[in-house]
Amino acid sequence: MSGGENVRGPGGTVVIVGSSIAGVRAAQALRTEGHQGRIVLVGAESELPYDKPPLSKQFLSGTRDQAGIGLLTSAEAATAGIALRLGAAATHLDPAAHRVRLADGTELGYDTCVLATGAAARPAPWLTAGGVHVLRTLGDGHALRRDLAQGGTGHVVVVGGGFIGAEVAATARRLGHDVTVVDPLPLPMARVLGPEVGAHLAALHRRHGVATRFGTGVRSVTGGTGDLRVELADGTVLAARTVVVGIGAVPNDTWLASSGLRLDDGVLCDAYCRARGVPDVFAAGDVARWYHPGHGAHVRVEHWTNAVEQAAQVAHNITHPEAMRPYAPVEYVWSDQYDFKIQIVGRPAGPAPDAPVPGDPVLIGRWEGEDARAAALYGDADGRLRAAATVNWPRALLDCRRLVAQGADLAAARTRIDRLAEASARPAPSPATSPSGAGS
Ligand SMILES: Cc1cc2nc3c(=O)[nH]c(=O)nc-3n(C[C@H](O)[C@H](O)[C@H](O)COP(=O)(O)OP(=O)(O)OC[C@H]3O[C@@H](n4cnc5c(N)ncnc54)[C@H](O)[C@@H]3O)c2cc1C
């Protein structure tokens, strides 16, 4: 910090805590927005920044290695003037003194601080002698990959049928393992997408030879690496080589407990992503719970695209304090499960945490077969399109994203996507008569 005074705009020191996608993108966006002062990127892990979505997909299947999931090399950081402080967790933030303390005792002064510490996997509630995994970090990814590789094609039990659990199940199956998915919900992802789409996702698991135990919790897991015993709430016992637990994530905000910042399942922020009452501390990514003006509520989003977009918005608001913009995205997430690319825009269940998906979505298209291509449209109480989920249908996704952003009428959206389905069902015109190669 220069001379103790607080500098915003193009100069000054920005300390970014958290060196994954939100932190890296915030640092890079600060430069493209014209920030000329120091940027320090602090990360608890000692590895160079890496991306998380491939951990349950290409990294786990072995088709991408560590270098293939990197987000920032040392050379790129040096070129962009980003100082890296890796392997040093932040342990305390003092907003009044503008200082961040690290685990090794050093202190960093800042003019502006960006909190991008993300989230951690909710830990497995069972103590075993190994063999039970969560998947959040590169270290987790290496451990699980090693375990799967050593186990031949032994039985993998996945606890939790949400995004991570379903992706791990799909990858383990592709690697030739016998897989069982267990979830206390009667249908997977029903909390996010409702029971109708959940039923299609349950069928997807089964079509790919995965056993499912939905509607049953896990009472205990005992044993150790290669020889585990999973007891379900209904008394069934499953023998497993490996257990993967995907039961959600918790924001990495406990280190801020002594900071005086307002914490409520994440760092509570205003619409400009500034920590409430502390205008020179911003938050982005999985750790931020900010006031979303479009929803009229505070929300926290655990999706990659949000981390990228929110980091960019934070960088803009830091460098242009005279022209700050509120952050009101249409949420977006994708998930790769077997041969389904699932893409979701908006929030089917609305902004309230843990609220059920209200009403039945409009289902369009084919949810099974090699040519599966489908959409689910979710309306709100006023008959507008609130959210949509698509399967293997990027064109419908693009239209839905625009229609959700416009607050389009659900009936009009249905007509639009129905027409798209009809058009794509018609035989393609011969190349001689086709005016363009545009797909549908
Ligand atoms: C296996 C997996 C698959 C995923 N797949 C998808 C997908 O298909 N689509 C999608 O949209 N999203 C996906 N996600 C979610 C997406 O990866 C996250 O939303 C995104 O990584 C959030 O980025 P972030 O930078 O906010 O937080 P994180 O990625 O959690 O990074 C936070 C960083 O901060 C560091 N940190 C934590 N505490 C401290 C501290 N005190 N001091 C210093 N550093 C600290 C951590 O070590 C970490 O490097 C997936 C996540 C996982 C784990």
The ligand as an SDF file (V2000), in Angstrom:
LIG
                    3D

 53 58  0  0  0  0  0  0  0  0999 V2000
  -14.7110  -31.7780   -9.5970 C   0  0  0  0  0  0  0  0  0  0  0  0
  -15.4370  -30.5120   -9.9640 C   0  0  0  0  0  0  0  0  0  0  0  0
  -16.1170  -30.4160  -11.1790 C   0  0  0  0  0  0  0  0  0  0  0  0
  -16.7870  -29.2570  -11.5250 C   0  0  0  0  0  0  0  0  0  0  0  0
  -17.4540  -29.2070  -12.7230 N   0  0  0  0  0  0  0  0  0  0  0  0
  -18.1190  -28.0800  -13.0620 C   0  0  0  0  0  0  0  0  0  0  0  0
  -18.8200  -28.0060  -14.3010 C   0  0  0  0  0  0  0  0  0  0  0  0
  -18.8500  -28.9600  -15.0910 O   0  0  0  0  0  0  0  0  0  0  0  0
  -19.4680  -26.8490  -14.5980 N   0  0  0  0  0  0  0  0  0  0  0  0
  -19.4620  -25.7770  -13.7390 C   0  0  0  0  0  0  0  0  0  0  0  0
  -20.0720  -24.7440  -14.0530 O   0  0  0  0  0  0  0  0  0  0  0  0
  -18.8190  -25.8290  -12.5480 N   0  0  0  0  0  0  0  0  0  0  0  0
  -18.1450  -26.9470  -12.2080 C   0  0  0  0  0  0  0  0  0  0  0  0
  -17.4880  -27.0100  -10.9990 N   0  0  0  0  0  0  0  0  0  0  0  0
  -17.5440  -25.8420  -10.0940 C   0  0  0  0  0  0  0  0  0  0  0  0
  -16.4480  -24.8480  -10.4230 C   0  0  0  0  0  0  0  0  0  0  0  0
  -15.2370  -25.4980  -10.6060 O   0  0  0  0  0  0  0  0  0  0  0  0
  -16.3780  -23.8230   -9.3020 C   0  0  0  0  0  0  0  0  0  0  0  0
  -17.5680  -23.0730   -9.3300 O   0  0  0  0  0  0  0  0  0  0  0  0
  -15.1700  -22.9120   -9.4470 C   0  0  0  0  0  0  0  0  0  0  0  0
  -13.9770  -23.6420   -9.3300 O   0  0  0  0  0  0  0  0  0  0  0  0
  -15.2050  -21.8090   -8.3970 C   0  0  0  0  0  0  0  0  0  0  0  0
  -14.0380  -21.0570   -8.5140 O   0  0  0  0  0  0  0  0  0  0  0  0
  -13.4640  -20.1810   -7.2990 P   0  0  0  0  0  0  0  0  0  0  0  0
  -12.1800  -19.6350   -7.8060 O   0  0  0  0  0  0  0  0  0  0  0  0
  -14.5090  -19.2790   -6.7990 O   0  0  0  0  0  0  0  0  0  0  0  0
  -13.1990  -21.1970   -6.1120 O   0  0  0  0  0  0  0  0  0  0  0  0
  -12.2820  -22.5190   -6.0060 P   0  0  0  0  0  0  0  0  0  0  0  0
  -12.1900  -23.1910   -7.3390 O   0  0  0  0  0  0  0  0  0  0  0  0
  -12.8400  -23.2650   -4.8520 O   0  0  0  0  0  0  0  0  0  0  0  0
  -10.8560  -21.9430   -5.6580 O   0  0  0  0  0  0  0  0  0  0  0  0
  -10.5650  -21.2920   -4.4590 C   0  0  0  0  0  0  0  0  0  0  0  0
   -9.0690  -21.2370   -4.2740 C   0  0  0  0  0  0  0  0  0  0  0  0
   -8.7870  -20.5300   -3.0850 O   0  0  0  0  0  0  0  0  0  0  0  0
   -7.8320  -21.2360   -2.3260 C   0  0  0  0  0  0  0  0  0  0  0  0
   -8.0120  -20.9090   -0.9150 N   0  0  0  0  0  0  0  0  0  0  0  0
   -8.9820  -21.3260   -0.0740 C   0  0  0  0  0  0  0  0  0  0  0  0
   -8.8080  -20.7740    1.1480 N   0  0  0  0  0  0  0  0  0  0  0  0
   -7.7200  -20.0050    1.0870 C   0  0  0  0  0  0  0  0  0  0  0  0
   -7.0400  -19.1740    2.0020 C   0  0  0  0  0  0  0  0  0  0  0  0
   -7.4490  -19.0180    3.2700 N   0  0  0  0  0  0  0  0  0  0  0  0
   -5.9230  -18.5100    1.5890 N   0  0  0  0  0  0  0  0  0  0  0  0
   -5.4820  -18.6300    0.3160 C   0  0  0  0  0  0  0  0  0  0  0  0
   -6.1010  -19.3990   -0.6060 N   0  0  0  0  0  0  0  0  0  0  0  0
   -7.2060  -20.0740   -0.2320 C   0  0  0  0  0  0  0  0  0  0  0  0
   -8.0990  -22.6930   -2.6470 C   0  0  0  0  0  0  0  0  0  0  0  0
   -6.9570  -23.4890   -2.3900 O   0  0  0  0  0  0  0  0  0  0  0  0
   -8.4270  -22.6130   -4.1370 C   0  0  0  0  0  0  0  0  0  0  0  0
   -7.2720  -22.6640   -4.9150 O   0  0  0  0  0  0  0  0  0  0  0  0
  -16.7930  -28.1600  -10.6290 C   0  0  0  0  0  0  0  0  0  0  0  0
  -16.1280  -28.2470   -9.4040 C   0  0  0  0  0  0  0  0  0  0  0  0
  -15.4500  -29.4000   -9.0760 C   0  0  0  0  0  0  0  0  0  0  0  0
  -14.7450  -29.4990   -7.7430 C   0  0  0  0  0  0  0  0  0  0  0  0
  1  2  1  0
  2  3  1  0
  2 52  2  0
  3  4  2  0
  4  5  1  0
  4 50  1  0
  5  6  2  0
  6  7  1  0
  6 13  1  0
  7  8  2  0
  7  9  1  0
  9 10  1  0
 10 11  2  0
 10 12  1  0
 12 13  2  0
 13 14  1  0
 14 15  1  0
 14 50  1  0
 15 16  1  0
 16 17  1  0
 16 18  1  0
 18 19  1  0
 18 20  1  0
 20 21  1  0
 20 22  1  0
 22 23  1  0
 23 24  1  0
 24 25  2  0
 24 26  1  0
 24 27  1  0
 27 28  1  0
 28 29  2  0
 28 30  1  0
 28 31  1  0
 31 32  1  0
 32 33  1  0
 33 34  1  0
 33 48  1  0
 34 35  1  0
 35 36  1  0
 35 46  1  0
 36 37  1  0
 36 45  1  0
 37 38  2  0
 38 39  1  0
 39 40  1  0
 39 45  2  0
 40 41  1  0
 40 42  2  0
 42 43  1  0
 43 44  2  0
 44 45  1  0
 46 47  1  0
 46 48  1  0
 48 49  1  0
 50 51  2  0
 51 52  1  0
 52 53  1  0
M  END
$$$$
